[in-house]
Amino acid sequence: PPDWTLVYWAWDKARNHYTVRTSSSPSATINECSFNPQDSYLICVVGNGVFKFFRLQEGQFKSIPNQLNKLRESQNQNYTCHAW
């Protein structure tokens, strides 16, 4: 099964710069990953029980807390997409 690792790839250097695990559960399928069109350092990942924001900062992906993750019922939702 996939490990749902988000990889930021540097095409000019042909290697990855940053990686982060987007889900700790193999059953938590990731449906979408997108970059904010106004801030390319801000990333959103959504999927089955997953709605996470990350910021590329200081050479790594940093998780950004959001109110939705605090709700117990959000873990039972399958988020298929989002819009900036």
Secondary structure, DSSP 8 states (H G I E B T S, - for coil): ----EEEEEETTTTEEEEEEES-S-TTS-EEEEEE-SS-TTEEEEEEBTEEEEEEEETTEEEEE--HHHH-GGGGG-B------
